[in-house]
């Protein structure tokens, strides 16, 4: 079945709306998933008991079984069905198992660490350090060290201290 351009645009709009919406309740998420699954397989029949069973399973904490129950028997492109399954699973998990404040903070710091790792410059040597040694000869090691430490970030300083304190150096 070939979809018209208008259908594809409508589906894309619905998906973007779904992404930006915050899931209200377990039932809202499951109703949205049923709607998406009917788009994939127009012949799919969902009964009230299917909705109720999926809600019951999700509320019990068995999110993957709730998603499996809805997706079971759907005919269509596997990647689309998998996308709906993943959306159901993620949305229900956010409702059933909301992240704790500690989890949110850990995620934030993990993102910060990832950013630092991406922006990290390799160790300097040779070409980059010869100007520092020239400055030391000109103005003295104390002044260069004081100014250098003002320009370095905390991670670089901590890494240097850890490196210098190793016994196997």
C-alpha positions as CSV (number, residue, x, y, z in Angstrom):
1,X,0.0,0.0,0.0
2,X,1.5,3.3,-1.2
3,X,0.8,6.3,1.0
4,X,0.0,9.7,-0.5
5,X,2.2,12.7,0.3
6,X,-0.6,14.2,2.4
7,X,-0.9,11.0,4.5
8,X,2.9,11.0,5.0
9,X,2.9,14.7,6.1
10,X,-0.1,14.1,8.4
11,X,1.7,11.1,10.0
12,X,4.9,13.1,10.4
13,X,3.0,15.9,12.1
14,X,1.3,13.4,14.4
15,X,4.7,12.0,15.3
16,X,6.2,15.4,16.0
17,X,3.2,16.2,18.2
18,X,3.6,12.9,20.0
19,X,7.3,13.6,20.7
20,X,6.6,17.0,22.1
21,X,3.6,15.9,24.3
22,X,4.3,14.8,27.8
23,X,2.4,11.6,28.5
24,X,-0.5,12.3,30.8
25,X,-1.6,8.9,31.9
26,X,-0.9,5.2,31.1
27,X,-4.2,5.1,29.3
28,X,-3.3,8.2,27.1
29,X,-0.1,6.5,26.1
30,X,-1.8,3.3,25.2
31,X,-4.6,5.0,23.3
32,X,-1.9,6.9,21.3
33,X,-0.1,3.7,20.6
34,X,-3.3,2.0,19.4
35,X,-3.9,4.9,17.0
36,X,-0.3,4.6,15.7
37,X,-0.7,0.8,15.3
38,X,-4.0,1.2,13.4
39,X,-2.1,3.5,11.0
40,X,0.4,0.8,10.3
41,X,-2.2,-2.0,10.0
42,X,-5.7,-0.6,9.2
43,X,-7.1,-4.2,9.6
44,X,-6.0,-4.4,13.2
45,X,-8.9,-4.7,15.7
46,X,-8.5,-3.5,19.2
47,X,-11.2,-4.1,21.8
48,X,-11.8,-2.4,25.1
49,X,-10.3,-5.4,26.9
50,X,-7.1,-5.0,25.0
51,X,-6.8,-1.4,26.3
52,X,-7.7,-2.5,29.8
53,X,-5.2,-5.4,29.8
54,X,-2.4,-3.1,28.6
55,X,-3.3,-0.5,31.2
56,X,-3.4,-3.2,33.9
57,X,0.0,-4.6,32.9
58,X,1.6,-1.2,32.7
59,X,0.2,-0.1,36.1
60,X,1.5,-3.3,37.6
61,X,4.9,-2.3,36.3
62,X,5.2,-4.8,33.5
63,X,5.7,-2.2,30.7
64,X,7.3,-4.5,28.1
65,X,4.4,-7.0,28.4
66,X,1.9,-4.2,27.9
67,X,3.7,-3.1,24.8
68,X,4.0,-6.7,23.5
69,X,0.3,-7.2,24.1
70,X,-0.6,-4.2,21.8
71,X,1.9,-5.0,19.1
72,X,1.1,-8.8,18.9
73,X,-0.6,-9.7,15.6
74,X,0.0,-6.4,13.9
75,X,0.9,-6.7,10.2
76,X,3.2,-4.2,8.6
77,X,6.8,-3.0,8.2
78,X,8.8,-4.4,11.1
79,X,10.7,-1.1,11.7
80,X,7.5,0.9,12.1
81,X,6.1,-1.6,14.5
82,X,9.4,-1.6,16.4
83,X,9.3,2.2,16.6
84,X,5.8,2.1,18.1
85,X,6.8,-0.6,20.5
86,X,9.8,1.5,21.6
87,X,7.7,4.6,22.0
88,X,5.2,2.8,24.1
89,X,7.9,1.3,26.2
90,X,9.7,4.6,26.8
91,X,6.5,6.6,27.5
92,X,5.1,4.0,29.9
93,X,8.5,3.7,31.7
94,X,8.5,7.5,32.2
95,X,5.1,7.3,33.9
96,X,5.5,4.0,35.8
97,X,9.2,4.5,36.8
98,X,9.8,8.2,36.9
99,X,13.5,9.1,37.3
100,X,14.5,10.2,40.8
101,X,16.2,13.5,41.4
102,X,19.5,11.7,41.8
103,X,19.0,9.9,38.4
104,X,18.3,13.3,36.7
105,X,21.4,14.8,38.3
106,X,23.5,11.8,37.3
107,X,22.3,12.1,33.7
108,X,23.1,15.8,33.7
109,X,26.6,15.2,35.0
110,X,27.1,12.4,32.5
111,X,26.2,14.8,29.7
112,X,28.7,17.3,31.1
113,X,31.4,14.7,31.2
114,X,30.6,13.7,27.6
115,X,30.8,17.3,26.5
116,X,34.2,17.7,28.3
117,X,35.5,14.5,26.7
118,X,34.5,15.6,23.2
119,X,36.1,19.0,23.7
120,X,39.2,17.7,25.4
121,X,42.5,18.5,23.7
122,X,45.3,15.9,23.8
123,X,48.4,16.3,25.9
124,X,50.6,19.1,24.9
125,X,54.3,18.6,24.2
126,X,57.2,19.8,22.2
127,X,55.9,22.6,20.0
128,X,53.3,23.7,22.6
129,X,55.5,23.6,25.6
130,X,58.6,25.4,24.3
131,X,57.0,28.8,24.7
132,X,56.2,28.0,28.3
133,X,59.9,27.2,29.0
134,X,60.9,30.4,27.2
135,X,58.5,32.3,29.6
136,X,60.0,30.5,32.6
137,X,63.5,31.6,31.6
138,X,62.3,35.2,31.1
139,X,60.1,35.9,34.2
140,X,60.7,33.0,36.5
141,X,58.9,29.8,37.3
142,X,56.7,31.2,40.1
143,X,55.0,33.9,38.0
144,X,54.5,31.5,35.1
145,X,53.0,28.8,37.3
146,X,50.7,31.3,39.1
147,X,49.4,32.7,35.7
148,X,49.2,29.2,34.1
149,X,47.1,27.8,37.0
150,X,44.7,30.8,36.6
151,X,44.1,29.8,33.0
152,X,43.7,26.0,33.5
153,X,40.4,24.5,34.2
154,X,39.8,22.5,37.4
155,X,39.9,19.1,35.6
156,X,43.3,19.8,34.0
157,X,44.7,20.8,37.4
158,X,43.3,17.7,39.1
159,X,44.6,15.5,36.4
160,X,48.0,17.1,36.8
161,X,48.0,16.7,40.6
162,X,47.0,13.0,40.2
163,X,49.7,12.5,37.7
164,X,52.4,14.1,39.9
165,X,51.3,12.2,43.0
166,X,51.6,8.7,41.4
167,X,54.5,6.8,42.9
168,X,55.4,5.0,39.7
169,X,56.3,8.2,37.9
